[in-house]
C-alpha cells in the first residue's frame, strides 16, 4: 500500500488560542484513520488544514505527492470532504444535488449521469433519487452529504463527525458505507467523539485533546501504552482453585483466581492466551461452560491519557 496523506507538524493559532499544536499523522491506501476527541479538541481545525480550507501557521500537508495549499487547487482533486454541516440544497432532488456538485467537479454528460447513479447506490438512496431533499430524514441527508464527497472518486475521503444527530439505523448505514469504501482501497480520515465508531471503523486512531495528539496507534497498541489489561471470565465446574493456580503461571497472565462459577483471569492479550488457558482446564479435568473476554476500550485509554471522559 502507498501513502496517500502525510501531515507534518501542523500548528494553527487563533489570536492567543493555539487550536492545533504540532499535529502529525499519515494515512495509507485502504486505511481508515480516526481522530478521536471531544468537541473542541482540534479535530475540525486539523482536517480543515488537510483539505486546504485553512492555512496552517506551521507544518506541511502532502496528498499523493502534492503539497496542499489554501491558495492553490493543486492536489485537491484527490480529496473528498464531507463536512459536519450539511452541504446540500433542500429544493433539489438527491440526483439533482449530486449532478450540481458533479458539474462543479468538472464532470458532465453521460459520465456524470452514470456516476450519480453509482453514488446513489453506494449511499442507499437510489429509490429516493427523484425526491426533494427537504423531505429527507437527517440520516438520509447525511448519506447524501457523503455521496457528494464521493462523486469525483477521491483517493482521500475526509469525514467530519458524519453521524452526529442521526438515528441508529442511518448511523449503521453510514458506518457500513465507510467500511465498504475502505475495503475498496480508499484512504479515509474520520473524526469522531464516539468511541464505539473509532473502535469499529479505524485501523489506527489518534487521540487528540486541546490541539495535541496524546497518542496514536491501533486499538491494541493504545491499550498496551497505558497498561490496560484484558479480563477473561471462564465459566466452569471442577477443581477451579487448581485451574487458577496453573493459569497464574502462564506467560502474559497477571492474575487468576477462582470464583463461584468459574475462573477470573487478568491478561495482557486474551486472544493469544486462550488456547493455553483452555489447556489448563483440560489438564485439570474441569468442564468449561462459557468464556467471556472483556477487552479495555478506547474510552478507558482516553481517560488515562487526558484525565477526562471522552464526552467532557
C-alpha positions as CSV (number, residue, x, y, z in Angstrom):
1,X,0.0,0.0,0.0
2,X,1.1,3.6,-0.7
3,X,0.9,6.6,1.5
4,X,-2.0,8.9,0.5
5,X,-1.7,11.6,3.1
6,X,1.2,12.9,5.2
7,X,0.5,15.8,7.7
8,X,3.6,17.0,9.5
9,X,3.8,19.4,12.4
10,X,0.5,21.3,11.9
11,X,0.0,24.3,14.0
12,X,-3.0,26.7,13.9
13,X,-3.5,29.8,16.1
14,X,-6.5,32.0,16.5
15,X,-5.2,35.1,18.4
16,X,-4.0,33.7,21.7
17,X,-5.6,30.3,21.3
18,X,-3.4,27.5,19.9
19,X,-6.2,25.3,18.4
20,X,-3.8,22.8,16.9
21,X,-0.3,22.3,18.2
22,X,2.2,20.1,16.3
23,X,-0.2,17.5,14.9
24,X,1.4,14.9,12.6
25,X,-0.1,11.7,11.1
26,X,-0.2,9.8,7.8
27,X,-2.8,7.5,6.1
28,X,-2.2,4.6,3.6
29,X,-4.4,3.4,0.8
30,X,-7.3,1.3,2.2
31,X,-6.8,2.6,5.7
32,X,-9.3,4.3,7.9
33,X,-7.5,6.7,10.3
34,X,-9.5,8.2,13.2
35,X,-9.1,11.4,15.1
36,X,-10.8,10.7,18.4
37,X,-11.5,13.5,20.8
38,X,-14.2,15.6,22.5
39,X,-15.8,18.7,20.9
40,X,-13.2,21.5,20.7
41,X,-10.2,19.2,20.7
42,X,-8.9,20.4,17.4
43,X,-10.3,17.8,15.1
44,X,-12.2,20.0,12.6
45,X,-9.4,22.6,12.6
46,X,-6.9,19.8,11.7
47,X,-9.0,18.4,8.8
48,X,-9.7,21.9,7.5
49,X,-6.0,22.3,7.1
50,X,-5.6,18.9,5.5
51,X,-8.4,19.8,3.0
52,X,-6.7,23.1,2.1
53,X,-9.5,25.2,3.6
54,X,-7.4,26.6,6.4
55,X,-3.8,27.8,6.1
56,X,-1.6,26.2,8.8
57,X,0.7,28.6,10.7
58,X,3.3,25.9,10.7
59,X,3.7,22.5,9.1
60,X,3.0,20.8,5.7
61,X,0.4,18.6,4.1
62,X,1.1,16.2,1.3
63,X,-1.6,14.3,-0.6
64,X,-0.5,11.8,-3.2
65,X,2.9,13.6,-3.6
66,X,1.4,17.1,-3.9
67,X,1.7,19.7,-1.3
68,X,-1.8,21.1,-0.3
69,X,-2.1,24.9,0.0
70,X,-5.1,27.1,0.5
71,X,-4.2,29.4,-2.4
72,X,-3.9,26.6,-5.0
73,X,-6.1,23.9,-6.4
74,X,-3.2,21.6,-6.9
75,X,-3.7,18.1,-5.4
76,X,-7.2,19.0,-4.1
77,X,-9.0,16.8,-6.7
78,X,-7.7,13.8,-4.8
79,X,-9.6,14.9,-1.7
80,X,-13.3,14.4,-0.9
81,X,-14.5,16.4,2.0
82,X,-17.7,15.6,3.9
83,X,-18.2,18.5,6.4
84,X,-20.1,18.4,9.7
85,X,-22.6,21.0,8.3
86,X,-24.8,19.7,5.6
87,X,-23.8,21.0,2.1
88,X,-27.0,20.1,0.2
89,X,-29.8,22.1,-1.5
90,X,-33.2,21.3,0.1
91,X,-35.2,22.3,-3.0
92,X,-33.3,20.0,-5.3
93,X,-33.7,16.2,-5.5
94,X,-31.0,13.8,-4.5
95,X,-30.0,13.2,-8.1
96,X,-30.1,17.0,-8.9
97,X,-27.8,17.7,-5.8
98,X,-25.3,15.2,-7.0
99,X,-25.4,16.4,-10.6
100,X,-24.9,20.0,-9.5
101,X,-21.8,19.2,-7.4
102,X,-20.6,16.9,-10.1
103,X,-20.5,19.8,-12.6
104,X,-18.6,21.8,-10.0
105,X,-16.0,19.0,-10.1
106,X,-15.9,19.4,-13.9
107,X,-18.0,16.3,-14.7
108,X,-20.7,16.3,-17.4
109,X,-22.7,14.3,-19.9
110,X,-23.2,10.5,-19.7
111,X,-20.2,10.0,-17.4
112,X,-21.8,12.3,-14.8
113,X,-25.2,10.7,-15.1
114,X,-23.6,7.2,-14.7
115,X,-21.6,8.4,-11.7
116,X,-24.6,9.9,-10.0
117,X,-26.5,6.6,-10.3
118,X,-23.4,4.7,-8.9
119,X,-23.2,7.0,-5.9
120,X,-26.9,6.8,-5.2
121,X,-26.5,3.0,-5.0
122,X,-23.5,3.3,-2.7
123,X,-25.3,5.6,-0.2
124,X,-28.5,3.6,-0.4
125,X,-30.7,6.4,-1.9
126,X,-31.3,5.0,-5.4
127,X,-35.0,4.6,-4.6
128,X,-35.3,8.2,-3.5
129,X,-33.2,9.8,-6.2
130,X,-36.2,12.0,-7.5
131,X,-37.4,13.2,-4.1
132,X,-36.7,16.7,-2.8
133,X,-34.0,16.5,-0.1
134,X,-36.0,18.8,2.2
135,X,-38.3,15.7,2.6
136,X,-35.4,13.5,3.8
137,X,-34.7,12.4,7.3
138,X,-31.5,13.7,9.0
139,X,-29.8,10.4,8.3
140,X,-30.7,10.4,4.6
141,X,-29.3,14.0,4.3
142,X,-26.1,12.8,6.0
143,X,-25.7,9.9,3.5
144,X,-26.3,12.3,0.6
145,X,-23.6,14.6,2.1
146,X,-21.2,11.7,1.9
147,X,-22.3,10.9,-1.7
148,X,-21.3,14.4,-2.7
149,X,-17.8,13.8,-1.4
150,X,-17.5,10.6,-3.3
151,X,-18.6,11.8,-6.7
152,X,-15.2,12.5,-8.2
153,X,-13.6,9.3,-6.9
154,X,-11.2,10.9,-4.5
155,X,-8.2,9.0,-3.1
156,X,-8.7,10.5,0.3
157,X,-12.1,10.9,1.9
158,X,-12.4,13.2,4.9
159,X,-15.4,12.7,7.1
160,X,-16.0,15.2,9.9
161,X,-18.4,13.7,12.5
162,X,-20.7,12.2,9.8
163,X,-23.2,10.5,12.2
164,X,-24.0,13.4,14.5
165,X,-27.7,13.7,15.1
166,X,-28.8,10.7,13.1
167,X,-31.0,7.8,14.1
168,X,-29.4,4.4,14.9
169,X,-30.4,2.8,11.6
170,X,-29.0,5.6,9.5
171,X,-25.9,5.7,11.6
172,X,-25.3,2.0,11.0
173,X,-25.8,2.5,7.2
174,X,-23.2,5.3,7.2
175,X,-20.7,3.2,9.1
176,X,-21.2,0.3,6.7
177,X,-20.6,2.6,3.8
178,X,-17.3,3.8,5.3
179,X,-16.3,0.1,5.8
180,X,-17.0,-0.7,2.2
181,X,-15.1,2.3,0.9
182,X,-12.0,1.3,3.0
183,X,-12.2,-2.3,1.7
184,X,-12.3,-0.9,-1.9
185,X,-8.9,0.8,-1.2
186,X,-9.9,4.4,-0.3
187,X,-8.0,6.2,2.4
188,X,-10.4,7.6,5.0
189,X,-9.8,10.3,7.6
190,X,-12.6,10.0,10.1
191,X,-13.2,12.4,13.0
192,X,-15.5,11.4,15.9
193,X,-16.1,11.8,19.6
194,X,-17.9,8.4,19.6
195,X,-15.5,5.8,20.9
196,X,-17.5,2.9,19.5
197,X,-17.3,4.3,16.0
198,X,-13.5,4.6,16.2
199,X,-13.2,1.0,17.5
200,X,-15.4,-0.3,14.7
201,X,-14.0,1.6,11.8
202,X,-10.5,2.7,12.4
203,X,-7.3,0.7,11.6
204,X,-5.4,3.4,13.6
205,X,-6.6,6.1,16.0
206,X,-5.0,9.3,17.1
207,X,-6.3,10.6,20.5
208,X,-6.4,14.3,20.3
209,X,-7.2,16.8,23.1
210,X,-6.6,20.5,23.4
211,X,-5.0,20.5,20.0
212,X,-2.3,17.9,20.8
213,X,-2.2,14.3,19.7
214,X,-1.7,12.4,23.0
215,X,-1.1,9.0,21.4
216,X,-1.6,7.2,18.1
217,X,-1.8,3.6,17.1
218,X,-4.0,0.6,16.7
219,X,-6.5,-0.1,19.5
220,X,-4.3,-2.8,20.9
221,X,-1.2,-0.5,20.8
222,X,-3.1,2.3,22.6
223,X,-4.4,-0.1,25.2
224,X,-0.9,-1.5,25.8
225,X,0.6,2.0,26.0
226,X,-1.4,2.8,29.1
227,X,-1.2,-0.7,30.6
228,X,-4.8,-1.6,30.4
229,X,-5.4,-5.4,30.5
230,X,-8.0,-7.9,29.2
231,X,-10.2,-9.7,31.7
232,X,-11.3,-13.3,30.9
233,X,-14.2,-15.0,32.7
234,X,-14.3,-18.7,32.1
235,X,-17.5,-20.4,33.5
236,X,-16.6,-23.9,34.5
237,X,-17.1,-26.7,37.0
238,X,-14.4,-28.8,38.7
239,X,-11.3,-28.0,40.7
240,X,-11.3,-24.3,39.9
241,X,-8.6,-23.5,42.5
242,X,-6.2,-25.8,40.7
243,X,-7.1,-24.3,37.4
244,X,-6.4,-20.8,38.7
245,X,-3.1,-22.0,40.2
246,X,-1.9,-23.4,36.9
247,X,-3.2,-20.4,34.9
248,X,-1.4,-18.0,37.1
249,X,1.9,-19.4,35.8
250,X,1.1,-18.8,32.1
251,X,3.1,-16.2,30.3
252,X,1.1,-13.0,29.9
253,X,-1.2,-13.7,32.9
254,X,-1.1,-11.1,35.7
255,X,-3.5,-12.9,38.0
256,X,-6.0,-15.7,38.1
257,X,-8.5,-16.6,40.8
258,X,-11.4,-18.9,41.3
259,X,-14.9,-17.5,41.6
260,X,-18.3,-19.0,42.5
261,X,-18.9,-20.2,38.9
262,X,-15.6,-20.2,37.2
263,X,-12.1,-18.6,37.0
264,X,-11.3,-14.9,36.5
265,X,-8.1,-14.1,34.6
266,X,-6.3,-10.8,34.1
267,X,-4.1,-10.9,30.9
268,X,-2.1,-8.8,28.5
269,X,-3.7,-10.2,25.4
270,X,-6.6,-12.5,25.7
271,X,-6.8,-13.7,22.1
272,X,-3.3,-15.2,22.2
273,X,-3.7,-16.6,25.6
274,X,-7.0,-18.5,25.2
275,X,-5.5,-21.8,23.7
276,X,-3.1,-22.2,26.6
277,X,-5.8,-21.2,29.1
278,X,-8.2,-23.8,27.7
279,X,-5.4,-26.4,28.0
280,X,-5.2,-25.6,31.8
281,X,-8.8,-26.5,32.2
282,X,-8.4,-29.7,30.2
283,X,-5.4,-30.8,32.2
284,X,-7.2,-30.2,35.5
285,X,-10.3,-32.1,34.4
286,X,-12.5,-29.1,34.7
287,X,-15.5,-28.6,32.3
288,X,-15.9,-25.3,30.6
289,X,-19.4,-24.0,30.1
290,X,-18.7,-20.5,28.8
291,X,-16.0,-17.9,28.0
292,X,-16.3,-14.1,28.1
293,X,-13.5,-11.8,27.1
294,X,-13.7,-8.2,28.3
295,X,-11.2,-6.0,26.4
296,X,-10.4,-2.5,27.6
297,X,-11.8,0.2,25.2
298,X,-10.6,3.5,23.9
299,X,-12.8,5.3,26.4
300,X,-10.6,3.9,29.2
301,X,-7.4,4.8,27.3
302,X,-8.7,8.4,26.6
303,X,-9.5,8.8,30.3
304,X,-6.0,7.8,31.3
305,X,-4.2,9.9,28.7
306,X,-6.2,13.1,29.2
307,X,-7.6,12.8,32.7
308,X,-11.2,13.4,31.4
309,X,-14.0,11.4,30.0
310,X,-14.4,11.4,26.2
311,X,-17.6,13.5,26.3
312,X,-16.4,16.1,28.8
